[in-house]
Amino acid sequence: MSTTPAVRLTGARKARARTTRNTAALGMSGRVALALVGLVGCLAVLAPLLAPHDPDAVDLAGAYQGSSGAHLLGTDASGRDLLSRLVHGSRTALIGPFLVVVISTLLGTVLALAAVWFGGWFDQMVVRVVDAVFAFPGLLLAILATALFGSGLNAAVAALSIAYVPYIARIVRSAALRERSLPYVAALQVQGVHGVRIAVRHILPNVGGLIVANATLAFGFALMDLAGLSFIGLGVQPPASDWGAMVGTGMAGVLQQHPQEALFAGALIVITVGAVNVLGDRLTERWEARS
């Protein structure tokens, strides 16, 4: 009875110590980037609680108001509160890239592991297909998809997910090939362990750090691509709150000496992408140092 709390306490201490070591290994720049990414994530999760106003509430009489007690960052051309729209815009800004990364990472990892394990003609076929898709610009593929299936987040996410698969697959295949050649794989085969089990239970965990690092970098690229599509009117559609769309609609205000909408939304995109890229670089460096 008395040992259970001690065991739980020891486990909690070990978890905290492991988390502290992993965070410290990122370096100062990595920790700052992680804090920024965490802050944006909190904004997205707590948006309904943090936003002071309804982001879609129109007040034409209050268009282009400056900073005030009622509207800390002012209002846009329709009198909507900019702070509320920026906070709610963090949701669409993060959900789209997250879906792109999850879908492309799952598909790319499965494809890479299958190519490495089966080898031969199957591996060569996968390499040729991956190279062909990789040569096609992802943003152009997304534009074509939205032109065919209509503008919106779904078509853009689907197209970018397909475009990002080769990026993930090439990196995972290269790392998995090195693992496939190690003696422990041959030893497991001699013991009669099934190939799928070896790939999933042994090879995949050993390259998991690299997959996470490159998925983080892909998240930053996807955020930029989706924001760019929203900016030109092919992604998230107004009046929905989205940083890329806000930069696009805010350009009219720039010409009228009211740049705050485009300026604030653009700054959030730059800061978030920069933080994600720095975090991805630190994770990649850490994996390379350990491998």
ChimeraX attribute file (.defattr): number of C-alpha atoms within 10 A of each C-alpha:
attribute: neighborCount
match mode: 1-to-1
recipient: residues
	/A:1	5
	/A:2	6
	/A:3	8
	/A:4	9
	/A:5	10
	/A:6	11
	/A:7	11
	/A:8	11
	/A:9	12
	/A:10	12
	/A:11	12
	/A:12	12
	/A:13	12
	/A:14	12
	/A:15	12
	/A:16	12
	/A:17	12
	/A:18	12
	/A:19	12
	/A:20	11
	/A:21	11
	/A:22	13
	/A:23	14
	/A:24	12
	/A:25	15
	/A:26	22
	/A:27	14
	/A:28	11
	/A:29	13
	/A:30	22
	/A:31	18
	/A:32	15
	/A:33	24
	/A:34	18
	/A:35	14
	/A:36	18
	/A:37	19
	/A:38	12
	/A:39	13
	/A:40	19
	/A:41	15
	/A:42	15
	/A:43	20
	/A:44	21
	/A:45	15
	/A:46	14
	/A:47	19
	/A:48	15
	/A:49	10
	/A:50	15
	/A:51	18
	/A:52	16
	/A:53	17
	/A:54	13
	/A:55	21
	/A:56	16
	/A:57	12
	/A:58	16
	/A:59	14
	/A:60	13
	/A:61	10
	/A:62	16
	/A:63	16
	/A:64	23
	/A:65	19
	/A:66	15
	/A:67	13
	/A:68	10
	/A:69	8
	/A:70	11
	/A:71	18
	/A:72	15
	/A:73	19
	/A:74	22
	/A:75	28
	/A:76	27
	/A:77	19
	/A:78	16
	/A:79	19
	/A:80	24
	/A:81	29
	/A:82	27
	/A:83	22
	/A:84	23
	/A:85	28
	/A:86	25
	/A:87	25
	/A:88	25
	/A:89	23
	/A:90	24
	/A:91	21
	/A:92	21
	/A:93	27
	/A:94	20
	/A:95	15
	/A:96	23
	/A:97	24
	/A:98	20
	/A:99	18
	/A:100	26
	/A:101	27
	/A:102	14
	/A:103	18
	/A:104	25
	/A:105	25
	/A:106	14
	/A:107	18
	/A:108	26
	/A:109	23
	/A:110	17
	/A:111	22
	/A:112	26
	/A:113	25
	/A:114	18
	/A:115	22
	/A:116	23
	/A:117	18
	/A:118	11
	/A:119	14
	/A:120	10
	/A:121	10
	/A:122	14
	/A:123	18
	/A:124	13
	/A:125	13
	/A:126	20
	/A:127	18
	/A:128	12
	/A:129	11
	/A:130	22
	/A:131	14
	/A:132	11
	/A:133	17
	/A:134	17
	/A:135	10
	/A:136	11
	/A:137	12
	/A:138	20
	/A:139	19
	/A:140	14
	/A:141	18
	/A:142	26
	/A:143	20
	/A:144	15
	/A:145	20
	/A:146	22
	/A:147	12
	/A:148	10
	/A:149	11
	/A:150	15
	/A:151	20
	/A:152	16
	/A:153	19
	/A:154	16
	/A:155	21
	/A:156	29
	/A:157	26
	/A:158	19
	/A:159	20
	/A:160	28
	/A:161	24
	/A:162	20
	/A:163	24
	/A:164	26
	/A:165	24
	/A:166	27
	/A:167	20
	/A:168	25
	/A:169	25
	/A:170	20
	/A:171	17
	/A:172	25
	/A:173	25
	/A:174	14
	/A:175	21
	/A:176	22
	/A:177	17
	/A:178	12
	/A:179	19
	/A:180	19
	/A:181	10
	/A:182	10
	/A:183	9
	/A:184	13
	/A:185	18
	/A:186	14
	/A:187	11
	/A:188	15
	/A:189	12
	/A:190	9
	/A:191	9
	/A:192	9
	/A:193	13
	/A:194	10
	/A:195	15
	/A:196	13
	/A:197	12
	/A:198	18
	/A:199	21
	/A:200	13
	/A:201	11
	/A:202	16
	/A:203	20
	/A:204	20
	/A:205	12
	/A:206	16
	/A:207	20
	/A:208	14
	/A:209	18
	/A:210	23
	/A:211	25
	/A:212	16
	/A:213	20
	/A:214	21
	/A:215	22
	/A:216	22
	/A:217	22
	/A:218	24
	/A:219	23
	/A:220	25
	/A:221	18
	/A:222	27
	/A:223	26
	/A:224	20
	/A:225	22
	/A:226	28
	/A:227	28
	/A:228	19
	/A:229	24
	/A:230	26
	/A:231	22
	/A:232	16
	/A:233	17
	/A:234	23
	/A:235	28
	/A:236	27
	/A:237	18
	/A:238	14
	/A:239	13
	/A:240	15
	/A:241	23
	/A:242	27
	/A:243	33
	/A:244	31
	/A:245	28
	/A:246	29
	/A:247	27
	/A:248	23
	/A:249	21
	/A:250	24
	/A:251	18
	/A:252	15
	/A:253	18
	/A:254	15
	/A:255	9
	/A:256	10
	/A:257	10
	/A:258	20
	/A:259	17
	/A:260	22
	/A:261	30
	/A:262	22
	/A:263	15
	/A:264	19
	/A:265	24
	/A:266	19
	/A:267	14
	/A:268	17
	/A:269	20
	/A:270	15
	/A:271	15
	/A:272	23
	/A:273	21
	/A:274	17
	/A:275	22
	/A:276	24
	/A:277	22
	/A:278	22
	/A:279	27
	/A:280	26
	/A:281	18
	/A:282	20
	/A:283	24
	/A:284	20
	/A:285	16
	/A:286	18
	/A:287	17
	/A:288	11
	/A:289	8
	/A:290	7
	/A:291	11
